[in-house]
Amino acid sequence: MCSRPEGGPRRPVPSRVPTPLTAARCAPLHPSTLSLADAELLNRNTGRRKSETREVSFVTPNERRTAEQLRERNIATLRNYFGLLRQKNTDAWIDLWAERCVAFLPYAPEGVPRMLTGRPDVHAFHRDQIAAYREVSFGELAPLPLEDPSRVAARWFPRGRLVSGADYANEHFGIFEFDGSGRIAVATEFFDPAAATALVDASRPSRGAV
């Protein structure tokens, strides 16, 4: 567009140069700087296909760890598991379990549940078991990592003096499966049922073996 004084030559009118603020407002936003909601809104407003915009993703704890790191984390949880039982601190110990956990005791003696479901049942069962001991230890934990890093097998050797004065000794083997947050989701525990029966008889009204 041009203007001219009356009777004079035409003079070009300078184009409007964006100020830095205007330029900043016009600069495209990179999706990586946006929240998920903002990225979706940007897609709708610009008409872009989803594949043209970098998606904002949220990774789970497991996706940030290598298989070896997962194994190390889960083995460390097991060491804490037995450390808390040795201290008879079942209130802290139950926090190592998932809310919807399942514990299997396939060789449990008669009168002892062979499956426990959920934190409340697992907590109540082991709280009663630990209460039957005056003192208890588990020897040197022998973890056996499996191909799947979310599963760990282990052997341990409980020894204890019951409040009744009787002694208990057994050898246990278990397979522990961990969820994405590192809590125990499923545990299957095997032990000598004859020794466990002796413990049940010696520690009534306790319901089984740790």
Rosetta blueprint (number, residue, H / E / L):
1 M L
2 C E
3 S E
4 R L
5 P L
6 E L
7 G L
8 G L
9 P L
10 R L
11 R E
12 P E
13 V L
14 P L
15 S L
16 R L
17 V L
18 P L
19 T L
20 P H
21 L H
22 T H
23 A H
24 A H
25 R H
26 C H
27 A L
28 P L
29 L L
30 H L
31 P H
32 S H
33 T H
34 L L
35 S L
36 L H
37 A H
38 D H
39 A H
40 E H
41 L H
42 L H
43 N H
44 R H
45 N H
46 T H
47 G L
48 R L
49 R L
50 K H
51 S H
52 E H
53 T L
54 R L
55 E L
56 V L
57 S L
58 F L
59 V L
60 T L
61 P H
62 N H
63 E H
64 R H
65 R L
66 T L
67 A H
68 E H
69 Q H
70 L H
71 R H
72 E H
73 R H
74 N H
75 I H
76 A H
77 T H
78 L H
79 R H
80 N H
81 Y H
82 F H
83 G H
84 L H
85 L H
86 R H
87 Q L
88 K L
89 N L
90 T H
91 D H
92 A H
93 W H
94 I H
95 D H
96 L H
97 W E
98 A E
99 E E
100 R E
101 C E
102 V E
103 A E
104 F E
105 L L
106 P L
107 Y L
108 A L
109 P L
110 E L
111 G L
112 V L
113 P L
114 R L
115 M E
116 L E
117 T E
118 G H
119 R H
120 P H
121 D H
122 V H
123 H H
124 A H
125 F H
126 H H
127 R H
128 D H
129 Q H
130 I H
131 A H
132 A L
133 Y E
134 R E
135 E E
136 V E
137 S E
138 F L
139 G L
140 E L
141 L L
142 A E
143 P E
144 L E
145 P E
146 L L
147 E L
148 D L
149 P L
150 S L
151 R E
152 V E
153 A E
154 A E
155 R E
156 W E
157 F L
158 P L
159 R E
160 G E
161 R E
162 L E
163 V L
164 S L
165 G L
166 A L
167 D E
168 Y E
169 A E
170 N L
171 E L
172 H E
173 F E
174 G E
175 I E
176 F E
177 E E
178 F E
179 D L
180 G L
181 S L
182 G L
183 R L
184 I E
185 A E
186 V E
187 A E
188 T E
189 E E
190 F E
191 F E
192 D L
193 P H
194 A H
195 A H
196 A H
197 T H
198 A H
199 L H
200 V H
201 D H
202 A H
203 S L
204 R L
205 P L
206 S L
207 R L
208 G L
209 A L
210 V L
